[in-house]
């Protein structure tokens, strides 16, 4: 799926949440969407968090 299509659906989803639930709910949905996106990138191996978490393989 193209990134523009994904962006379109995300925008439509956030717009619907804004209309029906309000601005606060839209921010919560956007936050969890961003967390899910990062988690998927980590699981796919496109993002390596060892730099941020520290390499614990050599430490005790």
N, CA, C and O atoms as a Maestro MAE file, in Angstrom:
{
 s_m_m2io_version
 :::
 2.0.0
}

f_m_ct {
 s_m_title
 :::
 protein
 m_atom[240] {
  # First column is atom index #
  i_m_mmod_type
  r_m_x_coord
  r_m_y_coord
  r_m_z_coord
  i_m_residue_number
  s_m_chain_name
  s_m_pdb_residue_name
  s_m_pdb_atom_name
  i_m_atomic_number
  :::
  1 25 0.845 -1.159 0.000 1 A "UNK " " N  " 7
  2 3 0.000 0.000 0.000 1 A "UNK " " CA " 6
  3 2 0.904 1.239 0.000 1 A "UNK " " C  " 6
  4 15 1.906 1.284 0.714 1 A "UNK " " O  " 8
  5 25 0.552 2.210 -0.782 2 A "UNK " " N  " 7
  6 3 1.339 3.438 -0.866 2 A "UNK " " CA " 6
  7 2 1.207 4.249 0.412 2 A "UNK " " C  " 6
  8 15 0.174 4.223 1.080 2 A "UNK " " O  " 8
  9 25 2.280 4.974 0.739 3 A "UNK " " N  " 7
  10 3 2.266 5.789 1.947 3 A "UNK " " CA " 6
  11 2 1.226 6.903 1.864 3 A "UNK " " C  " 6
  12 15 0.673 7.310 2.886 3 A "UNK " " O  " 8
  13 25 0.954 7.397 0.659 4 A "UNK " " N  " 7
  14 3 -0.067 8.438 0.529 4 A "UNK " " CA " 6
  15 2 -1.453 7.892 0.868 4 A "UNK " " C  " 6
  16 15 -2.280 8.611 1.428 4 A "UNK " " O  " 8
  17 25 -1.708 6.642 0.536 5 A "UNK " " N  " 7
  18 3 -2.984 6.014 0.868 5 A "UNK " " CA " 6
  19 2 -3.106 5.807 2.372 5 A "UNK " " C  " 6
  20 15 -4.160 6.049 2.960 5 A "UNK " " O  " 8
  21 25 -2.021 5.361 2.984 6 A "UNK " " N  " 7
  22 3 -2.023 5.184 4.437 6 A "UNK " " CA " 6
  23 2 -2.241 6.533 5.120 6 A "UNK " " C  " 6
  24 15 -3.016 6.626 6.072 6 A "UNK " " O  " 8
  25 25 -1.568 7.571 4.645 7 A "UNK " " N  " 7
  26 3 -1.740 8.908 5.207 7 A "UNK " " CA " 6
  27 2 -3.163 9.410 5.061 7 A "UNK " " C  " 6
  28 15 -3.693 10.066 5.959 7 A "UNK " " O  " 8
  29 25 -3.780 9.104 3.932 8 A "UNK " " N  " 7
  30 3 -5.172 9.491 3.715 8 A "UNK " " CA " 6
  31 2 -6.090 8.834 4.738 8 A "UNK " " C  " 6
  32 15 -6.933 9.503 5.335 8 A "UNK " " O  " 8
  33 25 -5.932 7.531 4.942 9 A "UNK " " N  " 7
  34 3 -6.767 6.823 5.902 9 A "UNK " " CA " 6
  35 2 -6.530 7.296 7.332 9 A "UNK " " C  " 6
  36 15 -7.477 7.409 8.111 9 A "UNK " " O  " 8
  37 25 -5.290 7.571 7.680 10 A "UNK " " N  " 7
  38 3 -4.996 8.083 9.019 10 A "UNK " " CA " 6
  39 2 -5.649 9.445 9.210 10 A "UNK " " C  " 6
  40 15 -6.233 9.707 10.261 10 A "UNK " " O  " 8
  41 25 -5.559 10.305 8.221 11 A "UNK " " N  " 7
  42 3 -6.190 11.613 8.293 11 A "UNK " " CA " 6
  43 2 -7.699 11.518 8.417 11 A "UNK " " C  " 6
  44 15 -8.311 12.254 9.191 11 A "UNK " " O  " 8
  45 25 -8.296 10.620 7.664 12 A "UNK " " N  " 7
  46 3 -9.744 10.431 7.758 12 A "UNK " " CA " 6
  47 2 -10.151 9.891 9.123 12 A "UNK " " C  " 6
  48 15 -11.159 10.321 9.685 12 A "UNK " " O  " 8
  49 25 -9.385 8.963 9.654 13 A "UNK " " N  " 7
  50 3 -9.678 8.406 10.971 13 A "UNK " " CA " 6
  51 2 -9.567 9.479 12.050 13 A "UNK " " C  " 6
  52 15 -10.446 9.598 12.905 13 A "UNK " " O  " 8
  53 25 -8.489 10.259 12.012 14 A "UNK " " N  " 7
  54 3 -8.327 11.317 13.010 14 A "UNK " " CA " 6
  55 2 -9.406 12.385 12.873 14 A "UNK " " C  " 6
  56 15 -9.874 12.921 13.877 14 A "UNK " " O  " 8
  57 25 -9.800 12.698 11.658 15 A "UNK " " N  " 7
  58 3 -10.875 13.657 11.450 15 A "UNK " " CA " 6
  59 2 -12.193 13.157 12.002 15 A "UNK " " C  " 6
  60 15 -12.944 13.927 12.601 15 A "UNK " " O  " 8
  61 25 -12.487 11.880 11.812 16 A "UNK " " N  " 7
  62 3 -13.725 11.308 12.343 16 A "UNK " " CA " 6
  63 2 -13.727 11.317 13.865 16 A "UNK " " C  " 6
  64 15 -14.741 11.628 14.491 16 A "UNK " " O  " 8
  65 25 -12.577 10.973 14.462 17 A "UNK " " N  " 7
  66 3 -12.489 10.994 15.922 17 A "UNK " " CA " 6
  67 2 -12.669 12.420 16.433 17 A "UNK " " C  " 6
  68 15 -13.335 12.635 17.446 17 A "UNK " " O  " 8
  69 25 -12.082 13.396 15.742 18 A "UNK " " N  " 7
  70 3 -12.220 14.796 16.153 18 A "UNK " " CA " 6
  71 2 -13.671 15.241 16.117 18 A "UNK " " C  " 6
  72 15 -14.142 15.918 17.031 18 A "UNK " " O  " 8
  73 25 -14.378 14.862 15.063 19 A "UNK " " N  " 7
  74 3 -15.779 15.282 14.919 19 A "UNK " " CA " 6
  75 2 -16.660 14.633 15.983 19 A "UNK " " C  " 6
  76 15 -17.512 15.302 16.567 19 A "UNK " " O  " 8
  77 25 -16.467 13.342 16.244 20 A "UNK " " N  " 7
  78 3 -17.377 12.624 17.126 20 A "UNK " " CA " 6
  79 2 -16.980 12.672 18.600 20 A "UNK " " C  " 6
  80 15 -17.851 12.636 19.469 20 A "UNK " " O  " 8
  81 25 -15.681 12.753 18.900 21 A "UNK " " N  " 7
  82 3 -15.251 12.648 20.294 21 A "UNK " " CA " 6
  83 2 -14.563 13.892 20.831 21 A "UNK " " C  " 6
  84 15 -14.552 14.098 22.045 21 A "UNK " " O  " 8
  85 25 -13.988 14.729 19.974 22 A "UNK " " N  " 7
  86 3 -13.329 15.935 20.448 22 A "UNK " " CA " 6
  87 2 -11.826 15.898 20.240 22 A "UNK " " C  " 6
  88 15 -11.255 14.898 19.804 22 A "UNK " " O  " 8
  89 25 -11.204 17.024 20.568 23 A "UNK " " N  " 7
  90 3 -9.787 17.201 20.305 23 A "UNK " " CA " 6
  91 2 -8.909 16.294 21.172 23 A "UNK " " C  " 6
  92 15 -7.915 15.748 20.691 23 A "UNK " " O  " 8
  93 25 -9.271 16.134 22.438 24 A "UNK " " N  " 7
  94 3 -8.484 15.293 23.339 24 A "UNK " " CA " 6
  95 2 -8.439 13.842 22.876 24 A "UNK " " C  " 6
  96 15 -7.384 13.209 22.910 24 A "UNK " " O  " 8
  97 25 -9.565 13.324 22.451 25 A "UNK " " N  " 7
  98 3 -9.617 11.945 21.963 25 A "UNK " " CA " 6
  99 2 -8.803 11.803 20.675 25 A "UNK " " C  " 6
  100 15 -8.166 10.774 20.447 25 A "UNK " " O  " 8
  101 25 -8.829 12.830 19.846 26 A "UNK " " N  " 7
  102 3 -8.041 12.776 18.613 26 A "UNK " " CA " 6
  103 2 -6.553 12.699 18.931 26 A "UNK " " C  " 6
  104 15 -5.814 11.963 18.276 26 A "UNK " " O  " 8
  105 25 -6.108 13.459 19.937 27 A "UNK " " N  " 7
  106 3 -4.695 13.412 20.312 27 A "UNK " " CA " 6
  107 2 -4.307 12.052 20.865 27 A "UNK " " C  " 6
  108 15 -3.208 11.565 20.600 27 A "UNK " " O  " 8
  109 25 -5.190 11.438 21.625 28 A "UNK " " N  " 7
  110 3 -4.909 10.104 22.154 28 A "UNK " " CA " 6
  111 2 -4.812 9.083 21.024 28 A "UNK " " C  " 6
  112 15 -3.917 8.238 21.028 28 A "UNK " " O  " 8
  113 25 -5.720 9.153 20.065 29 A "UNK " " N  " 7
  114 3 -5.674 8.243 18.919 29 A "UNK " " CA " 6
  115 2 -4.391 8.453 18.116 29 A "UNK " " C  " 6
  116 15 -3.765 7.486 17.682 29 A "UNK " " O  " 8
  117 25 -4.000 9.706 17.918 30 A "UNK " " N  " 7
  118 3 -2.771 10.001 17.183 30 A "UNK " " CA " 6
  119 2 -1.545 9.484 17.939 30 A "UNK " " C  " 6
  120 15 -0.616 8.968 17.318 30 A "UNK " " O  " 8
  121 25 -1.530 9.612 19.249 31 A "UNK " " N  " 7
  122 3 -0.412 9.123 20.059 31 A "UNK " " CA " 6
  123 2 -0.283 7.608 19.950 31 A "UNK " " C  " 6
  124 15 0.813 7.092 19.732 31 A "UNK " " O  " 8
  125 25 -1.385 6.902 20.099 32 A "UNK " " N  " 7
  126 3 -1.327 5.446 19.997 32 A "UNK " " CA " 6
  127 2 -1.011 4.991 18.579 32 A "UNK " " C  " 6
  128 15 -0.383 3.949 18.393 32 A "UNK " " O  " 8
  129 25 -1.430 5.747 17.588 33 A "UNK " " N  " 7
  130 3 -1.035 5.435 16.216 33 A "UNK " " CA " 6
  131 2 0.456 5.573 16.009 33 A "UNK " " C  " 6
  132 15 1.067 4.741 15.338 33 A "UNK " " O  " 8
  133 25 1.054 6.608 16.574 34 A "UNK " " N  " 7
  134 3 2.500 6.801 16.473 34 A "UNK " " CA " 6
  135 2 3.251 5.703 17.209 34 A "UNK " " C  " 6
  136 15 4.269 5.215 16.719 34 A "UNK " " O  " 8
  137 25 2.764 5.309 18.376 35 A "UNK " " N  " 7
  138 3 3.396 4.214 19.125 35 A "UNK " " CA " 6
  139 2 3.320 2.913 18.327 35 A "UNK " " C  " 6
  140 15 4.297 2.167 18.267 35 A "UNK " " O  " 8
  141 25 2.193 2.644 17.729 36 A "UNK " " N  " 7
  142 3 2.043 1.442 16.910 36 A "UNK " " CA " 6
  143 2 2.944 1.455 15.691 36 A "UNK " " C  " 6
  144 15 3.494 0.422 15.310 36 A "UNK " " O  " 8
  145 25 3.099 2.627 15.076 37 A "UNK " " N  " 7
  146 3 3.971 2.763 13.915 37 A "UNK " " CA " 6
  147 2 5.414 2.463 14.292 37 A "UNK " " C  " 6
  148 15 6.099 1.717 13.593 37 A "UNK " " O  " 8
  149 25 5.879 3.042 15.395 38 A "UNK " " N  " 7
  150 3 7.256 2.811 15.836 38 A "UNK " " CA " 6
  151 2 7.451 1.347 16.220 38 A "UNK " " C  " 6
  152 15 8.483 0.759 15.896 38 A "UNK " " O  " 8
  153 25 6.482 0.755 16.902 39 A "UNK " " N  " 7
  154 3 6.594 -0.656 17.279 39 A "UNK " " CA " 6
  155 2 6.685 -1.555 16.053 39 A "UNK " " C  " 6
  156 15 7.458 -2.513 16.043 39 A "UNK " " O  " 8
  157 25 5.907 -1.257 15.024 40 A "UNK " " N  " 7
  158 3 5.964 -2.050 13.795 40 A "UNK " " CA " 6
  159 2 7.314 -1.897 13.108 40 A "UNK " " C  " 6
  160 15 7.854 -2.876 12.592 40 A "UNK " " O  " 8
  161 25 7.869 -0.688 13.091 41 A "UNK " " N  " 7
  162 3 9.178 -0.465 12.475 41 A "UNK " " CA " 6
  163 2 10.274 -1.202 13.241 41 A "UNK " " C  " 6
  164 15 11.212 -1.717 12.632 41 A "UNK " " O  " 8
  165 25 10.167 -1.257 14.571 42 A "UNK " " N  " 7
  166 3 11.148 -1.986 15.376 42 A "UNK " " CA " 6
  167 2 11.048 -3.477 15.088 42 A "UNK " " C  " 6
  168 15 12.071 -4.146 14.936 42 A "UNK " " O  " 8
  169 25 9.837 -4.005 15.012 43 A "UNK " " N  " 7
  170 3 9.660 -5.428 14.764 43 A "UNK " " CA " 6
  171 2 10.109 -5.811 13.358 43 A "UNK " " C  " 6
  172 15 10.572 -6.932 13.148 43 A "UNK " " O  " 8
  173 25 9.984 -4.903 12.392 44 A "UNK " " N  " 7
  174 3 10.450 -5.163 11.034 44 A "UNK " " CA " 6
  175 2 11.957 -5.018 10.904 44 A "UNK " " C  " 6
  176 15 12.537 -5.428 9.898 44 A "UNK " " O  " 8
  177 25 12.593 -4.442 11.911 45 A "UNK " " N  " 7
  178 3 14.035 -4.268 11.886 45 A "UNK " " CA " 6
  179 2 14.494 -2.996 11.214 45 A "UNK " " C  " 6
  180 15 15.689 -2.830 10.968 45 A "UNK " " O  " 8
  181 25 13.583 -2.097 10.911 46 A "UNK " " N  " 7
  182 3 13.948 -0.843 10.254 46 A "UNK " " CA " 6
  183 2 14.445 0.207 11.245 46 A "UNK " " C  " 6
  184 15 15.127 1.155 10.856 46 A "UNK " " O  " 8
  185 25 14.105 0.042 12.525 47 A "UNK " " N  " 7
  186 3 14.574 0.942 13.572 47 A "UNK " " CA " 6
  187 2 15.298 0.094 14.608 47 A "UNK " " C  " 6
  188 15 14.769 -0.918 15.069 47 A "UNK " " O  " 8
  189 25 16.511 0.507 14.975 48 A "UNK " " N  " 7
  190 3 17.295 -0.197 15.979 48 A "UNK " " CA " 6
  191 2 17.349 0.664 17.239 48 A "UNK " " C  " 6
  192 15 17.908 1.760 17.231 48 A "UNK " " O  " 8
  193 25 16.767 0.159 18.306 49 A "UNK " " N  " 7
  194 3 16.697 0.923 19.544 49 A "UNK " " CA " 6
  195 2 17.903 0.695 20.458 49 A "UNK " " C  " 6
  196 15 17.969 1.290 21.533 49 A "UNK " " O  " 8
  197 25 18.852 -0.146 20.062 50 A "UNK " " N  " 7
  198 3 20.015 -0.410 20.902 50 A "UNK " " CA " 6
  199 2 20.813 0.855 21.160 50 A "UNK " " C  " 6
  200 15 21.388 1.013 22.237 50 A "UNK " " O  " 8
  201 25 20.858 1.749 20.200 51 A "UNK " " N  " 7
  202 3 21.585 3.004 20.377 51 A "UNK " " CA " 6
  203 2 20.976 3.830 21.515 51 A "UNK " " C  " 6
  204 15 21.702 4.454 22.289 51 A "UNK " " O  " 8
  205 25 19.652 3.831 21.614 52 A "UNK " " N  " 7
  206 3 18.970 4.625 22.622 52 A "UNK " " CA " 6
  207 2 18.892 3.913 23.976 52 A "UNK " " C  " 6
  208 15 18.921 4.559 25.023 52 A "UNK " " O  " 8
  209 25 18.793 2.598 23.951 53 A "UNK " " N  " 7
  210 3 18.656 1.829 25.186 53 A "UNK " " CA " 6
  211 2 19.997 1.398 25.749 53 A "UNK " " C  " 6
  212 15 20.084 1.002 26.911 53 A "UNK " " O  " 8
  213 25 21.032 1.469 24.946 54 A "UNK " " N  " 7
  214 3 22.351 1.022 25.378 54 A "UNK " " CA " 6
  215 2 22.526 -0.455 25.044 54 A "UNK " " C  " 6
  216 15 21.589 -1.244 25.165 54 A "UNK " " O  " 8
  217 25 23.711 -0.812 24.630 55 A "UNK " " N  " 7
  218 3 23.995 -2.210 24.297 55 A "UNK " " CA " 6
  219 2 24.335 -2.939 25.589 55 A "UNK " " C  " 6
  220 15 25.391 -2.701 26.176 55 A "UNK " " O  " 8
  221 25 23.462 -3.811 26.029 56 A "UNK " " N  " 7
  222 3 23.624 -4.501 27.301 56 A "UNK " " CA " 6
  223 2 24.282 -5.874 27.138 56 A "UNK " " C  " 6
  224 15 24.378 -6.618 28.114 56 A "UNK " " O  " 8
  225 25 24.728 -6.221 25.954 57 A "UNK " " N  " 7
  226 3 25.262 -7.562 25.718 57 A "UNK " " CA " 6
  227 2 26.601 -7.762 26.429 57 A "UNK " " C  " 6
  228 15 26.906 -8.886 26.827 57 A "UNK " " O  " 8
  229 25 27.407 -6.719 26.603 58 A "UNK " " N  " 7
  230 3 28.719 -6.864 27.214 58 A "UNK " " CA " 6
  231 2 28.752 -6.497 28.681 58 A "UNK " " C  " 6
  232 15 29.801 -6.631 29.312 58 A "UNK " " O  " 8
  233 25 27.656 -6.043 29.248 59 A "UNK " " N  " 7
  234 3 27.611 -5.586 30.639 59 A "UNK " " CA " 6
  235 2 26.929 -6.607 31.532 59 A "UNK " " C  " 6
  236 15 26.157 -7.447 31.070 59 A "UNK " " O  " 8
  237 25 27.229 -6.519 32.814 60 A "UNK " " N  " 7
  238 3 26.543 -7.385 33.788 60 A "UNK " " CA " 6
  239 2 25.845 -6.555 34.807 60 A "UNK " " C  " 6
  240 15 25.210 -7.094 35.714 60 A "UNK " " O  " 8
  :::
 }
 m_bond[239] {
  # First column is bond index #
  i_m_from
  i_m_to
  i_m_order
  :::
  1 1 2 1
  2 2 3 1
  3 3 4 2
  4 3 5 1
  5 5 6 1
  6 6 7 1
  7 7 8 2
  8 7 9 1
  9 9 10 1
  10 10 11 1
  11 11 12 2
  12 11 13 1
  13 13 14 1
  14 14 15 1
  15 15 16 2
  16 15 17 1
  17 17 18 1
  18 18 19 1
  19 19 20 2
  20 19 21 1
  21 21 22 1
  22 22 23 1
  23 23 24 2
  24 23 25 1
  25 25 26 1
  26 26 27 1
  27 27 28 2
  28 27 29 1
  29 29 30 1
  30 30 31 1
  31 31 32 2
  32 31 33 1
  33 33 34 1
  34 34 35 1
  35 35 36 2
  36 35 37 1
  37 37 38 1
  38 38 39 1
  39 39 40 2
  40 39 41 1
  41 41 42 1
  42 42 43 1
  43 43 44 2
  44 43 45 1
  45 45 46 1
  46 46 47 1
  47 47 48 2
  48 47 49 1
  49 49 50 1
  50 50 51 1
  51 51 52 2
  52 51 53 1
  53 53 54 1
  54 54 55 1
  55 55 56 2
  56 55 57 1
  57 57 58 1
  58 58 59 1
  59 59 60 2
  60 59 61 1
  61 61 62 1
  62 62 63 1
  63 63 64 2
  64 63 65 1
  65 65 66 1
  66 66 67 1
  67 67 68 2
  68 67 69 1
  69 69 70 1
  70 70 71 1
  71 71 72 2
  72 71 73 1
  73 73 74 1
  74 74 75 1
  75 75 76 2
  76 75 77 1
  77 77 78 1
  78 78 79 1
  79 79 80 2
  80 79 81 1
  81 81 82 1
  82 82 83 1
  83 83 84 2
  84 83 85 1
  85 85 86 1
  86 86 87 1
  87 87 88 2
  88 87 89 1
  89 89 90 1
  90 90 91 1
  91 91 92 2
  92 91 93 1
  93 93 94 1
  94 94 95 1
  95 95 96 2
  96 95 97 1
  97 97 98 1
  98 98 99 1
  99 99 100 2
  100 99 101 1
  101 101 102 1
  102 102 103 1
  103 103 104 2
  104 103 105 1
  105 105 106 1
  106 106 107 1
  107 107 108 2
  108 107 109 1
  109 109 110 1
  110 110 111 1
  111 111 112 2
  112 111 113 1
  113 113 114 1
  114 114 115 1
  115 115 116 2
  116 115 117 1
  117 117 118 1
  118 118 119 1
  119 119 120 2
  120 119 121 1
  121 121 122 1
  122 122 123 1
  123 123 124 2
  124 123 125 1
  125 125 126 1
  126 126 127 1
  127 127 128 2
  128 127 129 1
  129 129 130 1
  130 130 131 1
  131 131 132 2
  132 131 133 1
  133 133 134 1
  134 134 135 1
  135 135 136 2
  136 135 137 1
  137 137 138 1
  138 138 139 1
  139 139 140 2
  140 139 141 1
  141 141 142 1
  142 142 143 1
  143 143 144 2
  144 143 145 1
  145 145 146 1
  146 146 147 1
  147 147 148 2
  148 147 149 1
  149 149 150 1
  150 150 151 1
  151 151 152 2
  152 151 153 1
  153 153 154 1
  154 154 155 1
  155 155 156 2
  156 155 157 1
  157 157 158 1
  158 158 159 1
  159 159 160 2
  160 159 161 1
  161 161 162 1
  162 162 163 1
  163 163 164 2
  164 163 165 1
  165 165 166 1
  166 166 167 1
  167 167 168 2
  168 167 169 1
  169 169 170 1
  170 170 171 1
  171 171 172 2
  172 171 173 1
  173 173 174 1
  174 174 175 1
  175 175 176 2
  176 175 177 1
  177 177 178 1
  178 178 179 1
  179 179 180 2
  180 179 181 1
  181 181 182 1
  182 182 183 1
  183 183 184 2
  184 183 185 1
  185 185 186 1
  186 186 187 1
  187 187 188 2
  188 187 189 1
  189 189 190 1
  190 190 191 1
  191 191 192 2
  192 191 193 1
  193 193 194 1
  194 194 195 1
  195 195 196 2
  196 195 197 1
  197 197 198 1
  198 198 199 1
  199 199 200 2
  200 199 201 1
  201 201 202 1
  202 202 203 1
  203 203 204 2
  204 203 205 1
  205 205 206 1
  206 206 207 1
  207 207 208 2
  208 207 209 1
  209 209 210 1
  210 210 211 1
  211 211 212 2
  212 211 213 1
  213 213 214 1
  214 214 215 1
  215 215 216 2
  216 215 217 1
  217 217 218 1
  218 218 219 1
  219 219 220 2
  220 219 221 1
  221 221 222 1
  222 222 223 1
  223 223 224 2
  224 223 225 1
  225 225 226 1
  226 226 227 1
  227 227 228 2
  228 227 229 1
  229 229 230 1
  230 230 231 1
  231 231 232 2
  232 231 233 1
  233 233 234 1
  234 234 235 1
  235 235 236 2
  236 235 237 1
  237 237 238 1
  238 238 239 1
  239 239 240 2
  :::
 }
}
